[in-house]
Amino acid sequence: MKRLRLVLMGLMLMVPAWSGPVSAETLITSLSNHRVLINSNYTGTSIAVFGAIERDAQTIARATGYDVVVTVRGPRQLLTVREKQKVGPIWINQEQQKFPSAPAYLSVLTSKPIAEITSDQLRQRQKIGLRAIISAPDFTYVRGGGADREFREALYRLKAQEGLYLEEERGVTFLTPDIFRASIPLPATAPPGEYDVQVVLFADTVILASTTTHFELVKTGFEEQVGAVARDWSLLYGLATALLALAFGWLANIIFRRD
């Protein structure tokens, strides 16, 4: 028994003393609005993201400061990009690439150029930045020889022209060393649905903390009622639309008919 006690005492001396929990930064974020209403006069808006970085008393302030990346993803949807080729006087569809769950809206706001925030390897692994998200293997079906790369670029180009895919360097502003703000632009073409807002905190190219919150774009008034009828009663909605078009055509023929 005496020998056993001596062994236990030796093991205790070999283990370093525990000095309490490891101190680290805590990221707190909030949105200016969690529900955006879309009506007939809607021409687009923006939502502000506010964030604060809290440190424990034992945490030493970073000498190089902090960086923040805000990534906003809109509702998922199936998208198909087709390659068109001119054959004689007409254009015909050739190959195509499906994007089964691509975000309808995607924006990345950063406190400075993303290449200065973290390494390329970490961006690709953690899908940080617009290019890293679009080039990720799960963004679409991977094809041999990199044949899917051109379709990814085409999707990015088309969405950017619509104002739905964007990356804004210095879109995040630090009001103090520990408090920041970003403004999420929402054009009139942004589709209704739930949007995810991910905020990632960096220091010295390393991820320190991350938070995720949400907001909604919701149709209201007459637009909401029409959308509900088109969704729940698609056959009747189609017939009513066709009959209405015929009625307007007949009425226009009566009004502008020349005797």
ZAFIFI-963011 format. One record per atom (N, C-alpha, C): residue number from 1; residue in three letters; x, y, z; atom name. Coordinates in steps of 0.2 Angstrom, whole numbers, m for minus. Each point is the difference from the previous one (the first is absolute). Layout:
  num  residu     xx     yy     zz  atome
  NUM     ALA      X      Y      Z     CA
...
This chain:
  num  residu     xx     yy     zz  atome
    1     MET      4     m6      0      N
    1     MET     m4      6      0     CA
    1     MET      4      6      0      C
    2     LYS      6      0      4      N
    2     LYS      4      6      0     CA
    2     LYS      3      1     m7      C
    3     ARG      2     m5     m3      N
    3     ARG      3      0     m7     CA
    3     ARG     m5      3     m5      C
    4     LEU     m7     m2      1      N
    4     LEU     m5      3     m4     CA
    4     LEU     m1      7      1      C
    5     ARG      0      3      6      N
    5     ARG      0      7      1     CA
    5     ARG      5      4     m3      C
    6     LEU      6     m3      1      N
    6     LEU      6      3     m3     CA
    6     LEU     m1      1     m8      C
    7     VAL     m2     m5     m3      N
    7     VAL     m1      0     m7     CA
    7     VAL     m5      6     m2      C
    8     LEU     m6      0      4      N
    8     LEU     m5      5     m2     CA
    8     LEU      3      7      1      C
    9     MET      4      1      5      N
    9     MET      3      7      1     CA
    9     MET      4      1     m5      C
   10     GLY      4     m5     m3      N
   10     GLY      4      2     m6     CA
   10     GLY     m3      2     m6      C
   11     LEU     m6     m3     m1      N
   11     LEU     m4      1     m6     CA
   11     LEU     m3      7      1      C
   12     MET     m2      2      6      N
   12     MET     m3      7      1     CA
   12     MET      6      5     m1      C
   13     LEU      6     m1      1      N
   13     LEU      5      5     m1     CA
   13     LEU      2      0     m7      C
   14     MET     m2     m5     m4      N
   14     MET      2      0     m7     CA
   14     MET     m6      4     m4      C
   15     VAL     m6      1      3      N
   15     VAL     m5      3     m4     CA
   15     VAL      0      8      2      C
   16     PRO      0      4     m5      N
   16     PRO      0      7      1     CA
   16     PRO     m6      3      4      C
   17     ALA      1      5      4      N
   17     ALA     m6      3      4     CA
   17     ALA     m5      3     m5      C
   18     TRP     m6     m1      1      N
   18     TRP     m6      3     m4     CA
   18     TRP     m1      7      2      C
   19     SER      0      4     m5      N
   19     SER      0      7      2     CA
   19     SER     m7      3     m2      C
   20     GLY     m5     m4      0      N
   20     GLY     m7      3     m2     CA
   20     GLY     m1     m1     m7      C
   21     PRO     m6      3     m2      N
   21     PRO     m2     m1     m7     CA
   21     PRO      4      4     m5      C
   22     VAL      1     m2     m6      N
   22     VAL      3      4     m5     CA
   22     VAL     m4      6     m2      C
   23     SER      3      6      0      N
   23     SER     m4      6     m1     CA
   23     SER      0      1     m8      C
   24     ALA     m5      2     m3      N
   24     ALA     m1      1     m7     CA
   24     ALA     m5      6     m1      C
   25     GLU      0      2     m6      N
   25     GLU     m5      5     m2     CA
   25     GLU     m7     m3     m1      C
   26     THR     m5      4      1      N
   26     THR     m7     m2     m1     CA
   26     THR     m3      5     m5      C
   27     LEU     m4     m2     m5      N
   27     LEU     m3      4     m5     CA
   27     LEU     m7      1      1      C
   28     ILE     m3      6      1      N
   28     ILE     m7      1      1     CA
   28     ILE     m2      4     m6      C
   29     THR     m5     m2     m4      N
   29     THR     m3      4     m6     CA
   29     THR     m7      1      1      C
   30     SER     m3      5     m4      N
   30     SER     m7      1      0     CA
   30     SER     m2      3     m7      C
   31     LEU     m6      0     m2      N
   31     LEU     m2      3     m6     CA
   31     LEU     m5      5      1      C
   32     SER      0      5     m4      N
   32     SER     m5      6      1     CA
   32     SER     m7     m2     m1      C
   33     ASN     m1     m5     m4      N
   33     ASN     m7     m2     m2     CA
   33     ASN      1     m8     m1      C
   34     HIS     m5     m4      2      N
   34     HIS     m1     m7     m1     CA
   34     HIS     m5     m2     m5      C
   35     ARG     m4      5     m2      N
   35     ARG     m6     m1     m5     CA
   35     ARG      0      6     m4      C
   36     VAL      1     m1     m7      N
   36     VAL     m1      5     m5     CA
   36     VAL     m6     m1     m4      C
   37     LEU     m5      5      0      N
   37     LEU     m6     m1     m4     CA
   37     LEU      0      3     m7      C
   38     ILE     m2     m4     m5      N
   38     ILE      0      1     m7     CA
   38     ILE     m7      2     m2      C
   39     ASN     m1      6     m2      N
   39     ASN     m6      2     m3     CA
   39     ASN      1      3     m7      C
   40     SER     m6      3     m3      N
   40     SER      1      2     m7     CA
   40     SER      5      6     m1      C
   41     ASN      1      3      5      N
   41     ASN      5      6      0     CA
   41     ASN      7     m2      2      C
   42     TYR      1     m6      1      N
   42     TYR      7     m2      2     CA
   42     TYR      5      1     m5      C
   43     THR      5      3      1      N
   43     THR      6      2     m5     CA
   43     THR      7     m3      3      C
   44     GLY      0     m4      5      N
   44     GLY      6     m2      3     CA
   44     GLY      1      4      7      C
   45     THR      4     m3      4      N
   45     THR      2      3      6     CA
   45     THR      7     m3      3      C
   46     SER      1      1      6      N
   46     SER      6     m3      3     CA
   46     SER     m1     m1      7      C
   47     ILE      4     m5      3      N
   47     ILE     m1     m2      7     CA
   47     ILE      7      1      3      C
   48     ALA      1      3      6      N
   48     ALA      6      1      3     CA
   48     ALA      1     m6      5      C
   49     VAL      7     m2      0      N
   49     VAL      2     m5      4     CA
   49     VAL      5      4      5      C
   50     PHE     m2     m1      7      N
   50     PHE      5      3      5     CA
   50     PHE      3     m6      4      C
   51     GLY      6      1      2      N
   51     GLY      4     m5      3     CA
   51     GLY      5      3      5      C
   52     ALA      1     m4      6      N
   52     ALA      4      2      5     CA
   52     ALA      5     m6      2      C
   53     ILE      6      2      2      N
   53     ILE      5     m5      1     CA
   53     ILE      1      0      8      C
   54     GLU     m1     m5      4      N
   54     GLU      1      0      7     CA
   54     GLU      6     m4      2      C
   55     ARG      4      2      4      N
   55     ARG      6     m3      2     CA
   55     ARG     m1     m1      8      C
   56     ASP      3     m6      2      N
   56     ASP      1     m1      7     CA
   56     ASP      5      4      3      C
   57     ALA      0      1      6      N
   57     ALA      5      4      4     CA
   57     ALA      7     m2     m2      C
   58     GLN      1     m6     m1      N
   58     GLN      7     m3      0     CA
   58     GLN      2      0     m8      C
   59     THR     m5      2     m4      N
   59     THR      2     m1     m7     CA
   59     THR      4      7     m2      C
   60     ILE      6     m1     m3      N
   60     ILE      4      5     m3     CA
   60     ILE     m3      3     m6      C
   61     ALA      0      6     m1      N
   61     ALA     m2      3     m6     CA
   61     ALA      4     m1     m6      C
   62     ARG     m3     m2     m6      N
   62     ARG      4     m1     m6     CA
   62     ARG      4      6     m2      C
   63     ALA      6     m2     m2      N
   63     ALA      5      6     m2     CA
   63     ALA     m2      2     m7      C
   64     THR     m3     m5     m4      N
   64     THR     m1      2     m7     CA
   64     THR     m8      2     m1      C
   65     GLY     m4     m1      5      N
   65     GLY     m7      2      0     CA
   65     GLY     m4     m6     m3      C
   66     TYR     m6      1     m1      N
   66     TYR     m5     m5     m3     CA
   66     TYR     m2      2     m7      C
   67     ASP     m3     m6     m3      N
   67     ASP     m3      1     m7     CA
   67     ASP     m6     m4      1      C
   68     VAL     m5      2     m4      N
   68     VAL     m7     m3      0     CA
   68     VAL     m2     m2     m8      C
   69     VAL     m3     m5     m1      N
   69     VAL     m3     m2     m6     CA
   69     VAL     m7     m2      1      C
   70     VAL     m5      4     m3      N
   70     VAL     m7     m1      0     CA
   70     VAL     m2     m4     m6      C
   71     THR     m3     m6      0      N
   71     THR     m3     m3     m6     CA
   71     THR     m7     m1      1      C
   72     VAL     m4      2     m5      N
   72     VAL     m7      0      0     CA
   72     VAL     m2     m5     m6      C
   73     ARG     m4     m5      2      N
   73     ARG     m3     m5     m5     CA
   73     ARG     m7      1      0      C
   74     GLY     m3      0     m6      N
   74     GLY     m7      0     m1     CA
   74     GLY     m3     m6     m1      C
   75     PRO     m7     m1     m2      N
   75     PRO     m3     m6      0     CA
   75     PRO      3     m5     m5      C
   76     ARG      0     m6      1      N
   76     ARG      3     m5     m5     CA
   76     ARG     m5     m2     m5      C
   77     GLN      3     m1     m6      N
   77     GLN     m4     m1     m6     CA
   77     GLN      4     m4     m5      C
   78     LEU     m4     m4     m4      N
   78     LEU      4     m4     m6     CA
   78     LEU      1      5     m6      C
   79     LEU      6      1     m2      N
   79     LEU      2      4     m5     CA
   79     LEU      3     m4     m6      C
   80     THR     m1      1     m6      N
   80     THR      3     m3     m6     CA
   80     THR      3      5     m4      C
   81     VAL      7     m1     m2      N
   81     VAL      3      4     m4     CA
   81     VAL      2     m4     m7      C
   82     ARG     m3      3     m5      N
   82     ARG      1     m3     m7     CA
   82     ARG      5      4     m4      C
   83     GLU      4     m4     m4      N
   83     GLU      4      3     m5     CA
   83     GLU     m3      0     m6      C
   84     LYS      0      6     m3      N
   84     LYS     m3      1     m7     CA
   84     LYS      5      1     m5      C
   85     GLN     m1     m3     m6      N
   85     GLN      4      1     m6     CA
   85     GLN     m4      1     m6      C
   86     LYS      3      5     m4      N
   86     LYS     m3      2     m6     CA
   86     LYS      1     m5     m6      C
   87     VAL     m6     m3     m2      N
   87     VAL      1     m4     m6     CA
   87     VAL     m4      3     m6      C
   88     GLY      3      3     m4      N
   88     GLY     m3      4     m6     CA
   88     GLY     m3      6      3      C
   89     PRO     m6      1     m2      N
   89     PRO     m3      7      3     CA
   89     PRO     m3     m1      7      C
   90     ILE      0     m6      3      N
   90     ILE     m4     m1      6     CA
   90     ILE      5     m2      6      C
   91     TRP     m2      1      6      N
   91     TRP      4     m2      6     CA
   91     TRP     m4     m6      3      C
   92     ILE      4     m6      1      N
   92     ILE     m3     m6      3     CA
   92     ILE      4     m1      7      C
   93     ASN     m3     m4      4      N
   93     ASN      3     m2      6     CA
   93     ASN      4     m6     m1      C
   94     GLN      6      1      3      N
   94     GLN      5     m6      0     CA
   94     GLN      0     m3      7      C
   95     GLU      6      0      3      N
   95     GLU      0     m3      7     CA
   95     GLU     m3      4      5      C
   96     GLN     m1     m3      6      N
   96     GLN     m3      4      6     CA
   96     GLN      3     m3      6      C
   97     GLN     m1      4      5      N
   97     GLN      2     m2      7     CA
   97     GLN     m5      2      5      C
   98     LYS     m2     m4      4      N
   98     LYS     m5      1      5     CA
   98     LYS      3      2      7      C
   99     PHE     m3      5      3      N
   99     PHE      2      2      7     CA
   99     PHE     m6     m2      5      C
  100     PRO      0     m6      3      N
  100     PRO     m6     m2      3     CA
  100     PRO     m2      4      6      C
  101     SER      5      3      4      N
  101     SER     m2      4      6     CA
  101     SER      4      7      0      C
  102     ALA      0      3     m5      N
  102     ALA      4      6      0     CA
  102     ALA     m4      6      3      C
  103     PRO      3      4      4      N
  103     PRO     m4      6      3     CA
  103     PRO     m2      5     m5      C
  104     ALA     m6      2      0      N
  104     ALA     m3      5     m4     CA
  104     ALA      4      7      0      C
  105     TYR      2      1      7      N
  105     TYR      4      6      1     CA
  105     TYR      6     m2      4      C
  106     LEU      5      3     m2      N
  106     LEU      7     m1      4     CA
  106     LEU      4      6      0      C
  107     SER      2      3      6      N
  107     SER      4      5      1     CA
  107     SER      5     m1      5      C
  108     VAL      6      3     m1      N
  108     VAL      5      0      5     CA
  108     VAL      3      7      1      C
  109     LEU      0      2      7      N
  109     LEU      2      6      2     CA
  109     LEU      6     m1      4      C
  110     THR      6      4     m1      N
  110     THR      6     m1      4     CA
  110     THR      3      6      2      C
  111     SER      4      0      6      N
  111     SER      3      6      3     CA
  111     SER      6      2     m4      C
  112     LYS      3     m4     m5      N
  112     LYS      5      2     m4     CA
  112     LYS      0     m5     m5      C
  113     PRO      5      0     m6      N
  113     PRO      0     m5     m5     CA
  113     PRO      1     m7      3      C
  114     ILE     m4     m4     m2      N
  114     ILE      0     m7      3     CA
  114     ILE      6     m4      0      C
  115     ALA      4      2     m5      N
  115     ALA      7     m3     m1     CA
  115     ALA      4      2      6      C
  116     GLU     m1      5      3      N
  116     GLU      4      3      5     CA
  116     GLU     m2     m3      7      C
  117     ILE     m6     m3      0      N
  117     ILE     m3     m2      6     CA
  117     ILE      2     m7      3      C
  118     THR      0     m4     m5      N
  118     THR      2     m7      1     CA
  118     THR      3     m4     m6      C
  119     SER      3     m6      1      N
  119     SER      3     m3     m5     CA
  119     SER     m5     m3     m5      C
  120     ASP      3     m2     m6      N
  120     ASP     m4     m3     m5     CA
  120     ASP     m3     m7      2      C
  121     GLN      5     m4      3      N
  121     GLN     m2     m6      2     CA
  121     GLN     m6      0      5      C
  122     LEU      0      5      5      N
  122     LEU     m5      0      5     CA
  122     LEU     m7      3     m3      C
  123     ARG      1      4     m5      N
  123     ARG     m6      3     m4     CA
  123     ARG     m3     m6     m3      C
  124     GLN      3     m4     m4      N
  124     GLN     m3     m6     m3     CA
  124     GLN     m3     m5      4      C
  125     ARG      4     m1      6      N
  125     ARG     m3     m5      4     CA
  125     ARG     m6      2      4      C
  126     GLN      0      6      2      N
  126     GLN     m6      3      4     CA
  126     GLN     m5      4     m4      C
  127     LYS      1      0     m7      N
  127     LYS     m4      3     m5     CA
  127     LYS     m1      8      3      C
  128     ILE      5      3      0      N
  128     ILE      0      7      2     CA
  128     ILE      1      4     m6      C
  129     GLY     m4      4     m2      N
  129     GLY      0      4     m6     CA
  129     GLY     m4     m2     m6      C
  130     LEU     m2      4     m4      N
  130     LEU     m4     m2     m6     CA
  130     LEU      3     m5     m4      C
  131     ARG      6      1     m2      N
  131     ARG      3     m5     m5     CA
  131     ARG      1     m7      3      C
  132     ALA      2      0      7      N
  132     ALA      0     m6      3     CA
  132     ALA     m6     m4      1      C
  133     ILE     m6      4      1      N
  133     ILE     m6     m4      0     CA
  133     ILE     m2     m2     m7      C
  134     ILE      1      3     m5      N
  134     ILE     m2     m2     m7     CA
  134     ILE      4     m6     m2      C
  135     SER      6      0      2      N
  135     SER      5     m5     m3     CA
  135     SER      0     m6      5      C
  136     ALA     m4      0      5      N
  136     ALA     m1     m6      5     CA
  136     ALA     m3     m6     m4      C
  137     PRO      3     m6      2      N
  137     PRO     m3     m6     m3     CA
  137     PRO     m7     m1      0      C
  138     ASP     m3      2      6      N
  138     ASP     m7     m1      1     CA
  138     ASP     m5      5     m3      C
  139     PHE      3      5     m3      N
  139     PHE     m4      6     m3     CA
  139     PHE     m4     m3     m7      C
  140     THR      3     m5     m3      N
  140     THR     m3     m3     m6     CA
  140     THR      4     m7     m1      C
  141     TYR     m2     m3     m5      N
  141     TYR      3     m7     m2     CA
  141     TYR      7      1     m3      C
  142     VAL      4     m3      3      N
  142     VAL      7      1     m2     CA
  142     VAL      1     m5     m7      C
  143     ARG      3      3     m5      N
  143     ARG      1     m4     m6     CA
  143     ARG      7      0     m2      C
  144     GLY      2     m6     m3      N
  144     GLY      7     m1     m1     CA
  144     GLY      3      5     m5      C
  145     GLY      6      1      2      N
  145     GLY      4      5     m5     CA
  145     GLY     m2      7      2      C
  146     GLY     m3      1      5      N
  146     GLY     m2      7      2     CA
  146     GLY     m5      3     m5      C
  147     ALA     m4     m4     m3      N
  147     ALA     m5      2     m5     CA
  147     ALA     m6      5      4      C
  148     ASP     m1     m1      6      N
  148     ASP     m5      4      4     CA
  148     ASP      3      7      1      C
  149     ARG      6      1      0      N
  149     ARG      3      7      1     CA
  149     ARG     m3      5     m4      C
  150     GLU     m1     m1     m6      N
  150     GLU     m3      6     m4     CA
  150     GLU     m7      1      2      C
  151     PHE     m4     m5      2      N
  151     PHE     m7      1      1     CA
  151     PHE      0      3      7      C
  152     ARG      4     m1      5      N
  152     ARG      0      4      6     CA
  152     ARG      2      7     m1      C
  153     GLU      4      2     m5      N
  153     GLU      2      7     m1     CA
  153     GLU     m6      3     m4      C
  154     ALA     m3     m4     m4      N
  154     ALA     m6      3     m3     CA
  154     ALA     m6      2      4      C
  155     LEU     m1     m5      5      N
  155     LEU     m5      2      5     CA
  155     LEU      2      6      4      C
  156     TYR      6      0      2      N
  156     TYR      2      6      4     CA
  156     TYR     m1      6     m4      C
  157     ARG      2      0     m6      N
  157     ARG     m1      6     m5     CA
  157     ARG     m7      2      0      C
  158     LEU     m4     m5     m2      N
  158     LEU     m7      2     m1     CA
  158     LEU     m4      3      7      C
  159     LYS      2     m3      5      N
  159     LYS     m3      2      7     CA
  159     LYS      3      7      2      C
  160     ALA      6      1     m2      N
  160     ALA      3      7      2     CA
  160     ALA     m3      5     m4      C
  161     GLN     m2     m1     m7      N
  161     GLN     m3      4     m4     CA
  161     GLN     m7      2      3      C
  162     GLU     m3     m5      3      N
  162     GLU     m7      2      4     CA
  162     GLU      1      3      6      C
  163     GLY      6      1      3      N
  163     GLY      1      3      6     CA
  163     GLY     m1     m5      6      C
  164     LEU      0     m7     m1      N
  164     LEU     m2     m4      5     CA
  164     LEU      6     m4      3      C
  165     TYR      6      0     m4      N
  165     TYR      6     m3      2     CA
  165     TYR      5      6      1      C
  166     LEU      3      2      6      N
  166     LEU      4      5      0     CA
  166     LEU      5     m1      6      C
  167     GLU      6      3     m1      N
  167     GLU      5      0      5     CA
  167     GLU      2      7      1      C
  168     GLU      0      3      6      N
  168     GLU      2      7      2     CA
  168     GLU      6      0      5      C
  169     GLU      6      2     m3      N
  169     GLU      5      1      5     CA
  169     GLU     m1      6      4      C
  170     ARG      2      0      6      N
  170     ARG     m1      5      5     CA
  170     ARG     m8      2      0      C
  171     GLY     m4     m5      0      N
  171     GLY     m7      1      1     CA
  171     GLY     m2     m1      7      C
  172     VAL      5     m2      4      N
  172     VAL      0      0      8     CA
  172     VAL      4      6      2      C
  173     THR     m3      4      5      N
  173     THR      4      6      3     CA
  173     THR      0     m1      7      C
  174     PHE      6      1      3      N
  174     PHE      1     m1      7     CA
  174     PHE     m1      7      3      C
  175     LEU     m5      1      4      N
  175     LEU     m1      6      3     CA
  175     LEU      4      2      6      C
  176     THR      2     m6      4      N
  176     THR      6      0      5     CA
  176     THR      4     m6     m2      C
  177     PRO      5     m1      4      N
  177     PRO      4     m6     m1     CA
  177     PRO     m4     m6      1      C
  178     ASP     m6      0      4      N
  178     ASP     m3     m6      2     CA
  178     ASP     m8      0     m3      C
  179     ILE     m2      5     m3      N
  179     ILE     m7      1     m2     CA
  179     ILE      0      1     m8      C
  180     PHE     m4     m3     m4      N
  180     PHE      0      1     m7     CA
  180     PHE     m7      0     m3      C
  181     ARG      0      2     m6      N
  181     ARG     m7      1     m3     CA
  181     ARG      1     m2     m7      C
  182     ALA     m5     m3     m3      N
  182     ALA      0     m2     m8     CA
  182     ALA     m8      1     m2      C
  183     SER      0      2     m6      N
  183     SER     m7      1     m3     CA
  183     SER     m1     m5     m6      C
  184     ILE     m5     m4      0      N
  184     ILE     m2     m5     m4     CA
  184     ILE     m4      3     m6      C
  185     PRO      2      1     m6      N
  185     PRO     m4      3     m5     CA
  185     PRO     m5     m6     m3      C
  186     LEU     m7      2      0      N
  186     LEU     m5     m4     m3     CA
  186     LEU     m3      3     m5      C
  187     PRO      1     m2     m7      N
  187     PRO     m3      3     m5     CA
  187     PRO     m7     m2     m1      C
  188     ALA     m4      3     m5      N
  188     ALA     m7     m1     m1     CA
  188     ALA      0     m7     m3      C
  189     THR      5     m3     m3      N
  189     THR      0     m6     m3     CA
  189     THR      1     m6      5      C
  190     ALA      2      2      6      N
  190     ALA      1     m6      5     CA
  190     ALA     m6     m3      2      C
  191     PRO      0     m7     m1      N
  191     PRO     m7     m4      1     CA
  191     PRO     m2      0      7      C
  192     PRO     m6     m1      2      N
  192     PRO     m3     m1      6     CA
  192     PRO      3     m7      3      C
  193     GLY      0      0      7      N
  193     GLY      2     m6      3     CA
  193     GLY      5      1      6      C
  194     GLU      3     m5      3      N
  194     GLU      4      1      6     CA
  194     GLU      7      1     m3      C
  195     TYR      4      4      4      N
  195     TYR      7      2     m2     CA
  195     TYR      4     m2      6      C
  196     ASP      6     m3     m1      N
  196     ASP      4     m1      6     CA
  196     ASP      6      5     m1      C
  197     VAL      2      2      6      N
  197     VAL      5      5      1     CA
  197     VAL      6     m3      5      C
  198     GLN      5     m2     m3      N
  198     GLN      6     m2      3     CA
  198     GLN      5      5      1      C
  199     VAL      2      1      7      N
  199     VAL      6      5      1     CA
  199     VAL      6     m4      3      C
  200     VAL      5      1     m3      N
  200     VAL      6     m4      2     CA
  200     VAL      6      5      2      C
  201     LEU      3     m1      6      N
  201     LEU      5      5      3     CA
  201     LEU      7     m4     m1      C
  202     PHE      4      5     m3      N
  202     PHE      7     m3     m1     CA
  202     PHE      5      5      4      C
  203     ALA      6     m3      1      N
  203     ALA      6      4      3     CA
  203     ALA      6     m4     m2      C
  204     ASP      5      3     m3      N
  204     ASP      6     m3     m3     CA
  204     ASP     m2     m6     m4      C
  205     THR     m4      1     m5      N
  205     THR     m3     m5     m5     CA
  205     THR     m3     m6      3      C
  206     VAL     m2      0      7      N
  206     VAL     m3     m6      3     CA
  206     VAL     m7      2      2      C
  207     ILE     m4     m5     m1      N
  207     ILE     m7      1      3     CA
  207     ILE     m1     m1      7      C
  208     LEU     m3      5      3      N
  208     LEU      0      0      7     CA
  208     LEU     m7     m1      3      C
  209     ALA     m5      2     m4      N
  209     ALA     m7     m1      2     CA
  209     ALA     m5      1     m6      C
  210     SER     m6     m3      1      N
  210     SER     m5      1     m6     CA
  210     SER     m7     m1      3      C
  211     THR     m4      4     m3      N
  211     THR     m7      0      2     CA
  211     THR     m5      0     m7      C
  212     THR     m6     m3      1      N
  212     THR     m5      0     m5     CA
  212     THR     m6      3      2      C
  213     THR     m3      4     m4      N
  213     THR     m7      2      2     CA
  213     THR     m4      1     m7      C
  214     HIS     m6      2      0      N
  214     HIS     m5     m1     m5     CA
  214     HIS     m4      6     m1      C
  215     PHE     m3      1     m6      N
  215     PHE     m5      5     m1     CA
  215     PHE     m4     m2     m6      C
  216     GLU     m6      3     m1      N
  216     GLU     m5     m3     m5     CA
  216     GLU     m2      6     m4      C
  217     LEU     m1     m1     m7      N
  217     LEU     m3      4     m4     CA
  217     LEU     m7     m3     m2      C
  218     VAL     m5      4      2      N
  218     VAL     m7     m3     m1     CA
  218     VAL     m4      5     m4      C
  219     LYS     m4     m3     m5      N
  219     LYS     m5      4     m4     CA
  219     LYS     m6      1      5      C
  220     THR     m3      6     m1      N
  220     THR     m6      2      3     CA
  220     THR     m5      3     m5      C
  221     GLY     m6      1      3      N
  221     GLY     m6      3     m4     CA
  221     GLY     m2     m4     m6      C
  222     PHE     m1      3     m6      N
  222     PHE     m3     m4     m6     CA
  222     PHE      5     m4     m2      C
  223     GLU      7      1      0      N
  223     GLU      5     m4     m3     CA
  223     GLU      0     m7      4      C
  224     GLU     m1      1      6      N
  224     GLU      0     m6      4     CA
  224     GLU     m6     m5     m1      C
  225     GLN     m6      3     m1      N
  225     GLN     m5     m4     m2     CA
  225     GLN      0     m3     m7      C
  226     VAL      3      4     m5      N
  226     VAL      1     m3     m6     CA
  226     VAL      5     m6      0      C
  227     GLY      5      1      3      N
  227     GLY      5     m5      1     CA
  227     GLY     m3     m6      3      C
  228     ALA     m4      1      6      N
  228     ALA     m3     m6      3     CA
  228     ALA     m4     m4     m5      C
  229     VAL     m4      4     m4      N
  229     VAL     m5     m4     m4     CA
  229     VAL      4     m4     m6      C
  230     ALA      5      4     m2      N
  230     ALA      4     m4     m5     CA
  230     ALA      4     m6      2      C
  231     ARG      2      0      7      N
  231     ARG      3     m6      3     CA
  231     ARG     m5     m5      2      C
  232     ASP     m5      2      3      N
  232     ASP     m5     m5      2     CA
  232     ASP     m5     m3     m5      C
  233     TRP     m2      5     m5      N
  233     TRP     m5     m2     m5     CA
  233     TRP      3      1     m7      C
  234     SER      5     m3     m1      N
  234     SER      4      1     m6     CA
  234     SER     m4     m1     m7      C
  235     LEU     m4     m5      0      N
  235     LEU     m4     m2     m6     CA
  235     LEU     m5      6     m1      C
  236     LEU     m4      2      5      N
  236     LEU     m5      5      0     CA
  236     LEU      3      7     m2      C
  237     TYR      6      1      3      N
  237     TYR      3      6     m1     CA
  237     TYR      2      1     m8      C
  238     GLY      3     m6     m2      N
  238     GLY      2      0     m7     CA
  238     GLY     m6      1     m5      C
  239     LEU     m6     m3      1      N
  239     LEU     m6      1     m4     CA
  239     LEU     m2      7      1      C
  240     ALA      0      2      6      N
  240     ALA     m3      7      1     CA
  240     ALA      5      5     m4      C
  241     THR      6     m1      0      N
  241     THR      5      5     m3     CA
  241     THR     m2     m1     m8      C
  242     ALA     m1     m6     m3      N
  242     ALA     m1     m1     m7     CA
  242     ALA     m6      4     m2      C
  243     LEU     m6     m1      4      N
  243     LEU     m6      3     m1     CA
  243     LEU      0      7      0      C
  244     LEU      4      3      5      N
  244     LEU      1      7      1     CA
  244     LEU      4      3     m7      C
  245     ALA      5     m4     m2      N
  245     ALA      3      3     m6     CA
  245     ALA     m4      0     m6      C
  246     LEU     m4     m6     m1      N
  246     LEU     m5      0     m5     CA
  246     LEU     m5      6      0      C
  247     ALA     m3      1      6      N
  247     ALA     m4      6      1     CA
  247     ALA      2      6     m2      C
  248     PHE      7      2      2      N
  248     PHE      3      6     m1     CA
  248     PHE      1      1     m8      C
  249     GLY      2     m6     m3      N
  249     GLY      1      0     m7     CA
  249     GLY     m6      1     m4      C
  250     TRP     m6     m3      2      N
  250     TRP     m6      2     m3     CA
  250     TRP     m2      7      1      C
  251     LEU      1      3      6      N
  251     LEU     m2      6      1     CA
  251     LEU      4      5     m4      C
  252     ALA      6     m1      0      N
  252     ALA      5      4     m4     CA
  252     ALA     m2      0     m8      C
  253     ASN     m3     m6     m2      N
  253     ASN     m2      0     m7     CA
  253     ASN     m6      4     m1      C
  254     ILE     m5      0      5      N
  254     ILE     m6      4     m1     CA
  254     ILE      2      7      0      C
  255     ILE      4      2      4      N
  255     ILE      1      7      1     CA
  255     ILE      4      3     m6      C
  256     PHE      5     m4     m2      N
  256     PHE      4      3     m6     CA
  256     PHE     m2     m2     m7      C
  257     ARG     m6     m4      0      N
  257     ARG     m2     m2     m7     CA
  257     ARG     m2      5     m4      C
  258     ARG      3      0     m6      N
  258     ARG     m2      5     m5     CA
  258     ARG     m6     m3     m5      C
  259     ASP     m5      4      0      N
  259     ASP     m6     m2     m4     CA
  259     ASP      1      2     m7      C
